[in-house]
Amino acid sequence: MIEVNELTKRFGSKTAVNGLTFTVRPGQVTGFLGPNGAGKTTTLRMILGLDTPTSGGALVGGVRFADHPRGLHHVGALLDAHHVHPGRTGRTHLRALARSNGIAARRVEEVLGEVGLSEAAERRVGGYSLGMKQRLGIATALLGDPPVLMFDEPVNGMDPEGVLWMRRLFRQLAAEGRTVFLSSHLMSEMENTADQLVVIGRGELIAAEPLRDFAARSTRVGVLVRTPQPAELTALLTALGADVRAEHAAGAESLVVTGLPAERIGALAFDNRIMLHELATRAASLEEAFMEMTADSVEYLAGRTR
């Protein structure tokens, strides 16, 4: 378990993390979300003892990570896949870490096989693709068979097969009773992988709750409508103040309506002899909920498209 209590980090006059308190429990995948510059990586680094908090603290398994003598047996982490000596081979890199952490040499071959790098183990890391470096970083995290695992943007550079493999791996690790803390900016991956969410903005906590509860908090609940008369229905709906946008999927056009309930839309279509092929309430996606809940916390806001 990871326990973060009033964690704060200041760099000069800038507060990167401000009074964060949350708990990451075993047996589930907890996603860590926030806009760019929200303080996610700084938080992970403080949990791992790589940065010293200005105030507050974090415990992993009830103790500060820096005070724990078991190293990779206690926590496995991937923060930056590039932080590996490029002149070493993948196998040499893992063997050095195994020796320094008292891990049996056979474990190196096990994790190389688990992440799919057995055939590339004698290649120098400098020649690895980003996806291969991510796999090596995951092998490093798994090396000590730890109960707590932390990953920062692990799917960067992964091909579709690698993303699917990684998704299954995280869920398997959680099913084994481990604590899995996963930071990613890819909402689709979080939606398919995470059970719980910790969401921060400008270094402060926005939410710490189940993913489904976070998505349900969005006010952007819409109604999906398919009709062979979209123009006529759109005119009627907008006249009543509803927001209507077209959505194309699988070669068909649908309307997504916000501002009116499905029952009102159905009655309006019936009264005006407009045929409906589909009428369904659709909850907000994780991405829509995230954009709404963090709208006031975006530090690097791009301008409008020209």
C-alpha positions in Angstrom: 0.0 0.0 0.0 1.1 3.6 -0.7 0.1 6.3 1.7 0.6 9.9 0.8 0.0 12.5 3.6 0.0 16.3 3.1 2.8 15.9 0.5 4.2 19.3 -0.6 7.1 20.2 -2.8 8.2 23.7 -3.7 10.9 24.7 -6.1 11.8 28.3 -5.2 8.6 30.3 -5.5 6.8 27.6 -7.5 4.7 25.0 -5.7 4.8 21.8 -7.7 2.8 19.7 -5.2 0.5 21.1 -2.6 -0.8 19.1 0.4 -1.6 15.9 -1.5 -3.2 13.2 0.6 -4.4 9.9 -0.9 -4.0 6.1 -0.5 -3.2 3.5 -3.2 -4.4 0.1 -2.1 -3.3 -3.4 -3.2 -5.4 -5.7 -5.4 -6.3 -3.0 -8.0 -4.8 -0.8 -10.6 -4.9 2.8 -9.6 -4.5 5.4 -12.3 -2.7 8.7 -11.7 -4.1 11.5 -13.9 -3.5 15.2 -14.3 -2.7 17.8 -17.0 0.9 18.4 -18.0 2.7 20.2 -15.2 0.2 19.0 -12.6 3.0 17.4 -10.4 2.5 13.7 -11.2 6.2 12.9 -11.8 7.3 15.0 -8.9 4.9 13.1 -6.7 6.2 9.7 -7.9 9.8 10.8 -7.3 9.0 11.9 -3.7 7.3 8.6 -3.0 10.5 6.8 -4.2 12.7 9.1 -2.2 14.3 10.7 -5.3 13.1 14.1 -4.3 12.8 15.4 -0.8 9.4 16.8 0.2 9.2 20.4 1.5 6.7 19.0 4.0 4.5 16.0 4.4 5.5 12.5 3.5 4.8 9.2 1.8 4.9 5.6 3.1 5.2 2.4 1.1 4.2 -0.6 3.0 4.2 1.5 6.2 7.7 2.9 5.9 9.5 5.5 3.9 11.0 3.9 0.8 14.4 5.5 1.5 14.5 3.7 4.9 13.5 0.3 3.5 16.5 -2.2 3.2 15.0 -4.4 0.6 15.2 -2.1 -2.4 13.8 -3.8 -5.5 12.3 -6.5 -3.4 10.1 -3.8 -1.8 9.1 -1.5 -4.7 9.6 -1.8 -8.5 9.3 1.4 -10.6 9.6 2.7 -14.1 9.9 6.5 -14.2 12.1 7.1 -17.3 13.0 4.3 -19.8 15.9 6.3 -21.1 17.8 6.2 -17.7 19.9 3.1 -18.7 23.6 3.1 -19.8 23.4 2.8 -23.6 26.6 0.8 -23.8 25.2 -2.1 -21.7 23.2 -4.9 -23.0 19.8 -5.5 -21.6 21.0 -8.7 -19.8 24.1 -6.9 -18.4 21.9 -4.1 -17.1 19.5 -6.5 -15.3 22.4 -8.7 -13.9 24.0 -5.6 -12.3 20.8 -4.7 -10.6 20.2 -8.2 -9.5 23.7 -8.5 -7.9 23.3 -5.1 -6.1 19.9 -6.1 -4.7 20.7 -9.7 -3.7 18.4 -11.2 -6.4 19.2 -14.6 -7.9 20.7 -14.6 -11.4 17.9 -16.9 -12.8 15.4 -14.1 -12.1 17.1 -12.0 -14.9 16.2 -14.6 -17.5 12.7 -15.0 -16.1 11.8 -11.3 -16.5 13.5 -11.0 -19.9 11.2 -13.8 -21.1 8.2 -12.2 -19.4 8.6 -8.9 -21.2 9.6 -10.4 -24.5 13.2 -9.4 -24.6 15.0 -12.7 -24.5 16.2 -12.6 -28.1 17.3 -8.9 -27.7 19.1 -9.4 -24.4 22.6 -9.3 -25.9 21.9 -6.1 -27.9 23.2 -2.8 -26.5 20.4 -0.7 -25.0 21.5 2.3 -27.1 20.2 0.4 -30.1 16.8 -0.4 -28.5 13.6 1.3 -29.8 11.5 3.3 -27.2 9.1 0.4 -26.9 12.0 -2.0 -26.2 13.3 0.4 -23.5 9.9 0.5 -21.9 9.9 -3.3 -21.8 13.4 -3.3 -20.2 12.1 -0.8 -17.7 9.2 -3.0 -16.8 11.6 -6.0 -16.5 13.6 -3.9 -14.0 10.5 -3.1 -12.0 9.6 -6.8 -11.9 13.1 -8.0 -11.1 12.7 -8.2 -7.3 9.1 -9.6 -7.5 7.9 -6.6 -5.3 4.5 -6.1 -3.8 4.3 -2.5 -4.9 4.8 -1.3 -8.6 4.8 2.2 -10.0 4.9 3.2 -13.6 5.1 6.6 -15.2 3.8 6.7 -18.8 4.7 3.1 -19.5 2.9 2.7 -22.9 4.9 5.5 -24.6 6.4 4.1 -27.8 4.6 0.8 -27.5 2.9 -0.7 -30.6 -0.7 -2.0 -30.4 0.4 -5.5 -29.4 2.6 -4.1 -26.7 -0.1 -1.9 -25.3 -2.5 -4.9 -25.1 0.2 -7.0 -23.4 0.9 -4.2 -20.9 -2.8 -3.7 -20.1 -3.1 -7.5 -19.3 0.1 -7.4 -17.3 -1.0 -4.6 -15.0 -4.4 -6.3 -14.4 -2.6 -9.6 -13.7 -0.2 -8.0 -11.2 -3.2 -6.4 -9.4 -5.0 -9.7 -9.4 -2.0 -11.2 -7.6 -2.7 -8.8 -4.7 0.0 -6.2 -5.6 -0.3 -2.5 -5.4 -0.2 -1.1 -9.0 0.1 2.7 -9.4 0.0 3.8 -13.0 0.5 7.3 -14.4 -0.6 7.9 -18.0 -2.0 10.7 -20.2 -3.8 8.1 -22.4 -7.4 8.1 -21.3 -8.3 5.1 -23.4 -5.7 3.0 -21.5 -6.9 4.2 -18.2 -10.5 3.5 -19.1 -9.5 -0.1 -20.0 -7.0 -0.7 -17.2 -7.7 1.3 -14.0 -10.1 0.4 -11.2 -9.4 3.5 -9.1 -8.2 7.0 -10.0 -6.2 9.7 -8.3 -6.6 13.0 -10.2 -4.5 16.1 -9.5 -4.3 19.6 -11.0 -1.7 22.3 -10.3 -0.3 20.0 -7.6 -3.6 19.6 -5.7 -6.0 16.7 -5.3 -9.1 16.9 -7.5 -10.4 13.3 -6.9 -9.5 10.0 -5.4 -12.3 7.5 -6.2 -13.3 4.6 -8.4 -13.0 5.3 -12.1 -16.8 4.8 -12.7 -17.6 7.3 -10.0 -15.3 9.9 -11.5 -16.8 9.5 -14.9 -20.3 9.7 -13.5 -19.5 13.1 -11.9 -19.4 14.8 -15.3 -22.3 17.0 -16.3 -21.8 16.1 -19.9 -24.3 13.3 -20.1 -25.6 13.1 -23.7 -28.2 11.4 -25.7 -27.2 9.4 -28.8 -29.8 9.7 -31.6 -29.8 8.0 -35.0 -32.3 9.2 -37.5 -32.7 9.4 -41.3 -33.8 13.0 -40.8 -30.9 14.6 -38.9 -31.4 18.1 -40.3 -35.0 18.4 -39.3 -34.5 17.0 -35.8 -31.4 19.2 -35.3 -33.4 22.3 -36.1 -36.2 21.3 -33.6 -33.7 20.5 -30.8 -31.6 23.7 -31.2 -34.8 25.8 -31.1 -35.4 24.4 -27.6 -31.8 25.3 -26.5 -30.2 21.9 -26.8 -26.7 21.4 -28.0 -26.4 19.1 -31.0 -23.3 17.7 -32.7 -22.8 15.2 -35.4 -20.8 12.1 -34.7 -19.6 9.6 -37.4 -18.9 6.0 -36.5 -18.8 2.8 -38.6 -20.0 4.7 -41.6 -23.2 6.0 -40.0 -24.0 9.5 -38.7 -25.5 10.0 -35.3 -26.4 13.0 -33.3 -25.2 13.6 -29.7 -27.6 15.8 -27.9 -27.0 17.6 -24.5 -29.5 19.7 -22.7 -32.6 17.6 -23.2 -33.4 14.1 -21.8 -34.0 11.2 -24.0 -37.8 11.1 -23.2 -38.2 14.7 -24.4 -36.3 14.1 -27.6 -38.3 11.0 -28.3 -41.6 12.8 -27.8 -40.5 15.7 -30.0 -39.6 13.3 -32.8 -42.9 11.5 -32.5 -44.9 14.7 -32.5 -43.1 15.9 -35.7 -43.2 12.5 -37.5 -39.4 12.1 -37.4 -38.3 8.5 -37.5 -35.7 7.4 -35.0 -33.5 4.3 -35.4 -31.7 4.7 -32.1 -32.3 6.8 -28.9 -30.0 6.1 -25.9 -28.6 8.0 -23.0 -24.8 8.0 -23.0 -22.7 8.7 -20.0 -19.6 10.8 -20.4 -16.4 9.1 -21.3 -13.4 9.2 -18.9 -11.8 11.7 -21.3 -14.8 14.0 -21.3 -15.0 13.8 -17.5 -11.3 14.5 -17.1 -11.4 17.5 -19.4 -14.3 19.0 -17.5 -13.0 18.3 -14.0 -9.5 19.6 -14.8 -10.5 22.6 -17.0 -9.4 25.1 -14.3 -6.1 23.3 -13.7 -4.5 23.3 -17.1 -1.2 25.1 -16.9 -0.2 25.0 -20.5 -3.3 26.0 -22.5 -2.9 26.1 -26.3 -4.6 28.9 -28.2 -7.5 28.3 -30.6 -6.9 26.7 -33.9 -6.4 29.2 -36.6 
